[in-house]
């Protein structure tokens, strides 16, 4: 695959999809008073998240989850070589972004809510469970190919479902969940 194929496939798989990606304007918004010396949408997002986190969470936690000197997420693609028609799998590396530390902290708090008897931790546990499974003569084991699972999860409904859980209400994570999920660039 040469560079032109890579770029074409990458555009087809991700950045041309306006339901998942939107261009960010670098134009300075009109404000009253003296404009800031430097304007960048990333700095603006960093300030918004920081002020919201400082307002919502205790100071010790807020100080540890606010990212200072954040960077833009890095989007790249990996070819799906197992497909008949060559395609690209978009990967978005968000390490060091303005909401990365908050998302990691929130993931740690929400993870216990997702564990149940239907949760499989990795492929090895799944393989062991399949080996132990007794399939009757008239039963069929079906495997589905899920496309864009995480990019197609309905964000608003998911946040609503998570925030209705009692332990979450008591720990004050509702605002953090909404802030982390909805404020993506």
Secondary structure, 3 states (H helix, E strand, C coil): CCHHHHHHHHHHHHHCCCCCCCCCCCCCCCCCCCCCCCCCHHHHHHHHHHHHHHHHCCHHHHHHHCCCCCCCCEEEEEEECCCCCCEEEEEEECCCCCCHHHHHHHHHHHHHHHCCCCCCCCHHHHHHHHHHCCCCCCCCCCCCCCCCCCCCCCHHHHHHHHHCCHHHHHHCCHHHHHHHHHCCC
